[in-house]
Amino acid sequence: MNWYYVLQGQQAGPVSDEQLEELLRSGQIQQDTLVWREGMANWVPYSEAKGAPAAGTPAKVGMSMASSAAPAAGEGMCVECGKMFPTDNLIRHGNAYVCAACKPVFMQRLAEGATIQSGPMNYASFGLRMGAFILDVCILLGVAVLANMAAGLGPLGLNGVIPGQMTPGQGLSQAIQTAFGLAYEVIMVGKFGGTLGKLACGIRVVTSTGERVTYLRAFGRYFAKGLSCCTCAIGYFMAAFDEEKRTLHDRICNTRVVTK
């Protein structure tokens, strides 16, 4: 079931039931934030939405929010508490509005490096994600060649190989490749929001609320990718059919990949 909600006086969404609840828990929306789904006659506060009666004629997505609680001209919504105020009484930061009461919390979040999501996310397409994946594979293959050569195995890692037995050179090469792959993913995603492949394609990894991914979450996401591979890569192809373009490891770690 897809939900839409009011963010800074504008319609945002669609999001699923789970995502709507996550937005509430994270403070992106409040109990009095206006929400709507197909089958509802009008926009209603979140606190009333679950029990809101369906109308005979579904409302249109993108409909004018003309209910009595809808944003009026000259009003804006605080990105923190979700309440409506005259824009003259709001503090503007980029495209976001903040009320005076929420300013300390908002500024603290900015100081901690939080990304303020001022509108609906633009999820990266499957094609973009595939392109970024191919670029990253090329980088990792290059590192594998260097690791093999450093271990005396030759570019393809075949020199001195004993069938059914791992040589010290092979062990060294595998250790280098594993360490680099882990560091590459965690440091790049945790610090810059994406690997070199993703950054080259103009996409980045964020949380479900649009904030920066922590190093710890990036660490977990690296290992979750192993599950996407173990499923005959079906975990990756899930992004082609998911409404938010999520792979299996995105679902496990509650991340999204969006365009910049």
C-alpha positions as CSV (number, residue, x, y, z in Angstrom):
1,M,0.0,0.0,0.0
2,N,1.5,3.4,-1.1
3,W,1.2,6.4,1.1
4,Y,1.8,10.1,0.3
5,Y,2.6,12.7,2.9
6,V,3.0,16.5,3.2
7,L,6.6,17.7,3.5
8,Q,7.3,21.4,3.7
9,G,3.9,22.2,2.2
10,Q,4.4,19.8,-0.7
11,Q,3.3,16.3,-1.5
12,A,6.0,13.6,-1.0
13,G,6.0,9.9,-1.6
14,P,5.0,7.2,-2.4
15,V,6.2,5.2,0.6
16,S,5.2,1.8,1.9
17,D,3.5,1.3,5.4
18,E,6.9,0.3,6.8
19,Q,8.6,3.4,5.4
20,L,5.9,5.6,6.7
21,E,6.3,4.2,10.2
22,E,10.1,4.6,9.9
23,L,9.6,8.3,8.9
24,L,7.5,8.7,12.1
25,R,10.1,7.0,14.3
26,S,12.9,9.1,12.8
27,G,11.0,12.3,13.3
28,Q,10.7,13.2,9.6
29,I,6.9,13.2,10.0
30,Q,4.7,13.7,13.1
31,Q,1.4,12.5,14.4
32,D,-0.3,15.5,12.9
33,T,1.5,15.3,9.5
34,L,-1.0,15.1,6.7
35,V,-1.0,11.7,4.8
36,W,-3.1,10.1,2.1
37,R,-3.4,6.8,0.3
38,E,-5.6,5.6,-2.5
39,G,-9.2,5.0,-1.3
40,M,-9.2,7.9,1.1
41,A,-11.4,10.9,0.5
42,N,-9.1,13.6,2.0
43,W,-5.7,14.2,3.5
44,V,-5.8,13.4,7.2
45,P,-3.3,13.6,10.1
46,Y,-1.1,10.5,10.5
47,S,-2.8,9.8,13.8
48,E,-6.1,9.4,12.1
49,A,-4.9,7.8,8.9
50,K,-5.1,4.1,10.0
51,G,-8.8,4.5,10.8
52,A,-9.7,6.9,8.0
53,P,-12.8,5.7,6.0
54,A,-12.4,5.0,2.4
55,A,-14.4,7.1,-0.1
56,G,-16.5,5.8,-3.0
57,T,-14.3,7.6,-5.4
58,P,-10.5,7.5,-4.8
59,A,-8.7,10.8,-4.5
60,K,-6.2,11.6,-7.3
61,V,-2.5,11.5,-6.7
62,G,-1.3,15.1,-7.0
63,M,-4.8,16.4,-6.0
64,S,-5.0,19.9,-4.5
65,M,-4.7,19.6,-0.8
66,A,-7.8,21.7,-0.1
67,S,-8.9,20.1,3.2
68,S,-9.2,22.4,6.2
69,A,-5.8,21.1,7.5
70,A,-4.0,21.5,4.2
71,P,-1.2,24.0,3.8
72,A,-2.4,27.5,3.0
73,A,-0.7,30.1,0.9
74,G,2.1,31.8,2.8
75,E,2.5,28.8,5.1
76,G,5.3,26.2,5.3
77,M,5.9,23.0,7.2
78,C,8.7,22.6,9.7
79,V,11.0,19.8,8.5
80,E,11.5,18.6,12.1
81,C,8.1,18.7,13.8
82,G,5.9,18.7,10.7
83,K,3.7,21.5,11.9
84,M,2.4,24.3,9.8
85,F,3.5,27.9,10.4
86,P,3.5,31.2,8.5
87,T,6.7,31.3,6.4
88,D,7.6,34.6,8.0
89,N,7.9,32.7,11.3
90,L,10.1,29.9,9.9
91,I,13.9,29.7,9.4
92,R,14.9,28.6,6.0
93,H,17.8,26.3,5.3
94,G,18.1,25.6,1.6
95,N,14.7,24.2,0.6
96,A,13.9,23.2,4.2
97,Y,11.9,25.2,6.7
98,V,12.4,25.0,10.5
99,C,10.4,26.5,13.3
100,A,12.1,28.4,16.1
101,A,11.3,25.7,18.7
102,C,13.0,23.0,16.5
103,K,16.0,25.1,15.5
104,P,18.4,23.7,18.2
105,V,17.6,20.1,17.3
106,F,17.9,20.9,13.6
107,M,21.3,22.6,14.0
108,Q,22.6,19.7,16.1
109,R,21.6,17.3,13.4
110,L,23.5,19.4,10.8
111,A,26.5,19.5,13.1
112,E,26.5,15.7,13.3
113,G,26.6,15.5,9.5
114,A,23.0,14.6,8.9
115,T,21.6,15.0,5.4
116,I,18.3,16.9,5.4
117,Q,15.9,15.3,3.0
118,S,13.8,18.2,1.7
119,G,11.7,16.2,-0.8
120,P,11.0,12.7,-2.1
121,M,14.1,10.6,-3.0
122,N,15.1,10.0,-6.6
123,Y,16.0,6.3,-6.6
124,A,18.8,5.3,-8.9
125,S,17.7,3.2,-11.8
126,F,18.7,-0.4,-12.2
127,G,20.8,0.6,-15.2
128,L,22.7,3.2,-13.2
129,R,23.3,0.7,-10.4
130,M,24.5,-1.9,-12.9
131,G,26.9,0.6,-14.5
132,A,28.4,1.5,-11.1
133,F,28.7,-2.2,-10.2
134,I,30.6,-2.9,-13.5
135,L,33.0,0.0,-12.8
136,D,33.7,-1.3,-9.2
137,V,34.3,-4.8,-10.5
138,C,36.9,-3.5,-12.9
139,I,38.6,-1.7,-10.0
140,L,38.6,-4.8,-7.9
141,L,39.9,-6.9,-10.8
142,G,42.8,-4.5,-11.2
143,V,43.6,-4.9,-7.5
144,A,43.4,-8.7,-7.8
145,V,46.0,-8.6,-10.6
146,L,48.3,-6.4,-8.5
147,A,47.8,-8.7,-5.5
148,N,48.6,-11.8,-7.6
149,M,51.7,-10.2,-8.9
150,A,52.8,-9.1,-5.4
151,A,52.3,-12.7,-4.3
152,G,54.4,-14.1,-7.2
153,L,51.4,-15.8,-8.9
154,G,51.5,-13.8,-12.1
155,P,48.6,-11.5,-13.4
156,L,46.1,-14.4,-13.5
157,G,47.2,-16.0,-10.3
158,L,48.2,-19.3,-11.9
159,N,51.9,-19.5,-11.3
160,G,52.9,-22.1,-8.7
161,V,49.3,-23.2,-8.1
162,I,48.9,-26.7,-6.8
163,P,45.5,-28.2,-7.6
164,G,43.4,-28.8,-4.5
165,Q,45.9,-27.0,-2.2
166,M,46.2,-23.3,-1.3
167,T,49.8,-22.1,-1.5
168,P,51.2,-19.3,0.7
169,G,51.1,-17.0,-2.3
170,Q,47.5,-17.7,-2.9
171,G,46.7,-17.0,0.7
172,L,48.6,-13.7,0.6
173,S,46.8,-12.7,-2.5
174,Q,43.3,-13.5,-1.1
175,A,44.1,-11.6,2.1
176,I,45.1,-8.5,0.2
177,Q,42.0,-8.7,-2.0
178,T,39.7,-9.2,0.9
179,A,41.2,-6.4,3.0
180,F,41.1,-4.0,0.1
181,G,37.5,-4.9,-0.8
182,L,36.3,-4.4,2.7
183,A,38.2,-1.1,3.2
184,Y,37.2,0.2,-0.2
185,E,33.5,-0.4,0.5
186,V,33.3,0.8,4.1
187,I,35.6,3.9,3.8
188,M,34.1,5.1,0.5
189,V,30.5,4.6,1.5
190,G,30.9,5.8,5.0
191,K,32.9,9.0,4.1
192,F,31.7,9.9,0.6
193,G,28.4,8.1,0.3
194,G,29.5,5.7,-2.5
195,T,32.2,3.7,-4.1
196,L,34.2,5.2,-7.0
197,G,31.8,3.4,-9.4
198,K,28.7,4.9,-7.7
199,L,30.2,8.4,-7.6
200,A,31.2,8.2,-11.2
201,C,27.6,7.3,-12.1
202,G,26.2,10.1,-9.9
203,I,24.6,7.9,-7.3
204,R,25.1,7.4,-3.6
205,V,24.0,5.3,-0.7
206,V,21.7,6.8,2.0
207,T,19.5,5.6,4.9
208,S,15.7,5.2,4.4
209,T,15.3,8.8,5.6
210,G,17.9,10.2,3.2
211,E,20.7,10.6,5.8
212,R,24.4,9.7,5.5
213,V,25.3,6.0,6.0
214,T,27.5,5.4,9.0
215,Y,30.7,3.3,8.8
216,L,29.0,0.6,10.9
217,R,26.1,0.3,8.5
218,A,28.5,0.4,5.5
219,F,30.4,-2.5,7.2
220,G,27.3,-4.5,7.6
221,R,26.2,-3.7,4.0
222,Y,29.5,-5.1,2.7
223,F,28.8,-8.5,4.2
224,A,25.1,-8.4,3.3
225,K,26.2,-8.1,-0.3
226,G,27.5,-11.7,0.1
227,L,23.9,-12.8,0.5
228,S,22.9,-11.0,-2.7
229,C,25.7,-12.9,-4.5
230,C,24.8,-16.3,-2.9
231,T,21.3,-16.2,-4.3
232,C,22.7,-16.5,-7.9
233,A,22.8,-12.7,-8.0
234,I,19.0,-12.6,-7.6
235,G,19.6,-10.3,-4.7
236,Y,21.0,-7.7,-7.1
237,F,18.3,-8.1,-9.8
238,M,15.7,-7.4,-7.2
239,A,16.4,-3.7,-7.8
240,A,14.9,-4.0,-11.3
241,F,11.5,-4.9,-9.9
242,D,11.4,-3.1,-6.5
243,E,9.5,0.2,-6.4
244,E,12.4,1.8,-4.5
245,K,15.1,0.0,-6.6
246,R,16.3,-1.9,-3.5
247,T,18.6,-4.9,-3.7
248,L,18.6,-7.6,-1.1
249,H,21.4,-6.0,0.8
250,D,19.5,-2.7,0.8
251,R,16.6,-4.4,2.4
252,I,18.7,-6.0,5.0
253,C,20.5,-2.8,6.0
254,N,17.6,-0.5,5.3
255,T,19.5,1.6,2.8
256,R,18.6,3.3,-0.5
257,V,20.6,4.3,-3.5
258,V,19.7,7.6,-4.9
259,T,20.8,10.1,-7.6
260,K,22.7,13.1,-6.4
